[in-house]
Amino acid sequence: MQNKYPQKPGIDFILKQAFFYWNRTLFFQLAFSIIYFSIFFTAIFFFATRYGIWDQQKELLEAFKVSAIAYKEKAAALANTENSVKFSYAFLGIITFLYPLNLGFYQIYKKIDLNEKIELGDLFAGYNGFNFFKYIGYYLFWMMIFLFTFQTIVLAILWTLVTILVAPLMFFDNKRIFEAISLNFKALKLFSIEIFVCIIVACVFKYLGFAIFLVGGLFTFPFWNAMIYSLYKVIFSEKQ
């Protein structure tokens, strides 16, 4: 499989393609969100109870009633407790475990391109075999850098741009993390405007359903994956 850069596509084409994939897989978008949030909130509730986070929230509420300064002091104190640190690790573990669920959409979209039958089991393609550990390893690496750069905002956005296509490059082309980042960086230099605009649209649409239609967010939440696949398909042509 070889990668090459085709002529620049229009942003409208990339967007239309992303919405096409999303519209063709509404059932799977809903299934993804139900599975994702069911596991997420169940695990969060379990660990929050285990580490006394609910009691900490009560303490924060009482401090807030006193003053904003008291709230900040209490929040800072609680954040350094052993239970808070353990809960933070648990939270990171939960979202890391759920990350490969996103990769299943790449297989689904590829099957659409090949006119193959789509099955619910395709959603779990990211959990197959040793690749599962490769994907969660990448996500942990990505999240650590993201959290480190988040305070600057600009660097966090840059990190997202530089890694936006790493997952499909790993999934389809079996690229290693740093090799995929290198290819992503080269693509970013050629398609910077297209990638930036598409990320903005994907972020807005992803959460728009929750903001406007509430339950509709279950359909729009996974839209990010359709946009990434559309960008990958246009920027990196696959030659079997």
C-alpha positions in Angstrom: 0.0 0.0 0.0 1.4 3.3 -1.0 0.5 6.9 -0.1 0.7 9.9 -2.4 -0.7 13.4 -2.3 -3.4 14.1 -4.9 -4.5 17.4 -6.2 -6.0 19.6 -3.6 -9.7 18.9 -3.1 -12.3 21.5 -2.2 -13.3 21.9 1.4 -16.9 21.5 0.3 -16.1 18.1 -1.2 -14.5 16.9 2.0 -17.5 18.1 4.1 -20.1 16.6 1.8 -18.2 13.3 1.9 -18.1 13.3 5.7 -21.8 14.0 6.0 -22.5 11.3 3.4 -20.7 8.7 5.6 -22.4 10.0 8.7 -25.9 9.9 7.1 -25.4 6.4 5.8 -24.5 5.1 9.3 -27.0 6.8 11.6 -27.9 3.5 13.3 -24.3 2.9 14.1 -23.8 6.4 15.3 -26.6 5.8 17.8 -25.3 2.4 18.8 -21.8 3.9 19.3 -23.1 6.7 21.6 -25.3 4.3 23.6 -22.4 1.9 24.2 -19.9 4.6 24.8 -21.9 6.6 27.3 -23.3 3.5 29.1 -19.8 2.2 29.8 -18.5 5.7 30.6 -21.1 6.8 33.1 -21.3 3.4 34.7 -17.6 3.3 35.3 -17.5 7.0 36.4 -20.2 6.4 38.9 -18.4 3.3 40.2 -15.1 5.0 40.7 -16.6 8.2 42.0 -18.3 6.2 44.7 -15.2 4.1 45.4 -13.0 7.2 45.9 -15.5 9.4 47.7 -15.8 12.0 44.9 -19.5 12.6 45.7 -18.5 13.6 49.2 -15.9 16.0 47.8 -18.5 17.6 45.6 -20.6 18.3 48.7 -17.6 19.9 50.4 -17.1 22.0 47.3 -20.7 23.1 47.3 -20.5 24.1 50.9 -17.3 26.1 50.2 -18.9 27.8 47.3 -21.7 29.0 49.5 -19.1 30.7 51.7 -17.2 32.5 48.9 -15.5 32.1 45.6 -12.1 32.2 47.3 -13.1 29.5 49.8 -14.3 27.4 46.8 -10.9 27.8 45.0 -9.0 26.9 48.1 -11.1 23.8 48.8 -10.9 22.7 45.2 -7.1 23.0 45.2 -6.8 21.1 48.5 -9.1 18.3 47.3 -7.4 18.0 43.9 -4.2 16.9 45.7 -5.8 14.2 47.8 -4.9 10.5 47.1 -8.5 9.7 46.2 -8.7 12.5 43.7 -5.5 11.4 42.0 -6.7 7.8 41.8 -10.0 9.0 40.3 -8.1 11.0 37.7 -6.2 7.9 36.7 -9.4 5.9 36.6 -11.0 8.6 34.4 -8.0 8.4 32.0 -8.2 4.7 32.0 -11.9 4.8 31.1 -11.6 7.1 28.1 -8.5 5.2 27.0 -10.3 1.9 27.0 -13.2 3.5 25.0 -11.0 5.1 22.4 -10.7 2.0 20.0 -14.5 2.1 19.7 -14.0 5.1 17.4 -11.8 3.1 15.0 -14.6 0.8 14.2 -16.1 3.5 12.1 -13.1 3.5 9.8 -13.9 -0.1 9.0 -17.5 0.7 8.5 -16.8 3.6 6.1 -14.3 1.4 4.2 -17.0 -1.2 3.8 -19.3 1.4 2.4 -16.7 2.3 -0.2 -16.4 -1.4 -1.1 -20.2 -2.0 -1.1 -19.7 -4.6 1.6 -22.3 -5.5 4.2 -22.0 -3.6 7.5 -22.4 -5.3 10.8 -22.7 -4.1 14.3 -19.6 -6.1 15.2 -17.6 -3.8 12.9 -17.8 -1.1 15.6 -15.4 -3.2 17.7 -12.7 -3.6 15.0 -10.4 -1.5 17.2 -10.4 -4.2 19.9 -9.2 -7.0 17.7 -6.0 -8.8 18.7 -2.8 -7.0 19.6 -3.9 -3.9 17.7 -6.0 -3.0 20.7 -2.9 -2.4 22.8 -1.3 -0.4 20.0 -4.3 1.9 19.8 -4.7 2.5 23.5 -0.9 3.0 23.7 -1.2 5.7 21.1 -4.1 7.4 22.8 -2.3 7.5 26.1 0.7 9.1 24.4 -1.6 11.5 22.6 -3.5 12.4 25.8 -0.4 13.0 27.8 0.9 15.5 25.3 -2.5 17.1 24.9 -2.9 17.6 28.7 0.6 19.1 28.9 -0.2 21.6 26.0 -3.8 22.3 27.0 -2.9 25.2 29.2 -1.6 27.1 26.2 -4.6 26.3 24.0 -2.7 27.2 20.9 -0.2 24.3 21.3 -3.1 21.9 22.1 -4.8 22.9 18.8 -1.5 22.5 17.0 -1.1 19.0 18.5 -4.6 18.1 17.4 -3.8 19.3 13.8 -0.5 17.4 13.7 -2.1 14.1 14.8 -5.6 14.3 13.3 -4.9 11.6 10.7 -2.6 9.3 12.8 -5.4 6.9 13.8 -6.5 6.0 10.2 -2.8 5.8 9.1 -2.2 3.2 11.9 -5.5 1.4 11.2 -5.3 1.1 7.4 -1.6 1.4 6.7 -0.2 -0.2 9.8 2.1 2.8 10.4 3.9 3.3 13.6 3.0 6.3 15.8 5.9 8.6 14.9 5.9 7.5 11.2 2.2 8.4 11.1 2.8 11.7 12.8 5.5 12.5 10.3 3.1 11.8 7.4 0.3 13.8 9.1 2.7 16.7 9.5 3.6 16.6 5.7 -0.2 16.5 4.9 -0.8 19.4 7.2 1.7 21.6 5.4 -0.2 20.9 2.1 -3.7 20.9 3.4 -3.5 23.2 6.4 -6.6 25.2 5.6 -8.7 22.2 4.7 -7.8 20.3 7.8 -8.3 23.3 10.1 -11.7 24.2 8.7 -12.9 20.5 8.8 -11.8 20.2 12.4 -13.8 23.3 13.4 -16.9 22.0 11.6 -16.5 18.5 13.1 -16.2 20.0 16.7 -19.2 22.2 16.3 -21.4 19.6 14.7 -20.2 16.9 17.2 -21.8 18.8 20.2 -24.5 20.7 18.3 -26.9 17.8 18.8 -26.6 18.0 22.6 -26.9 21.8 22.6 -30.0 22.0 20.4 -31.7 18.6 20.3 -30.3 17.0 23.5 -31.0 13.3 22.5 -29.9 14.3 19.0 -26.4 14.5 20.3 -26.3 10.7 20.4 -26.3 10.9 16.6 -23.8 13.7 16.2 -21.3 12.8 18.9 -19.4 10.3 16.7 -19.4 12.6 13.6 -15.8 13.4 14.3 -14.8 10.0 12.9 -16.6 10.6 9.6 -14.7 13.8 9.1 -11.3 12.2 9.9 -12.0 9.4 7.4 -13.1 11.8 4.8 -9.8 13.8 5.2 -7.8 10.6 5.2 -9.4 9.3 2.1 -8.9 12.5 0.2 -5.4 13.3 1.3 -3.9 9.8 1.3 -4.9 7.7 -1.8 -4.7 4.0 -1.2 -3.1 1.8 -3.8 -3.7 -1.8 -3.1 
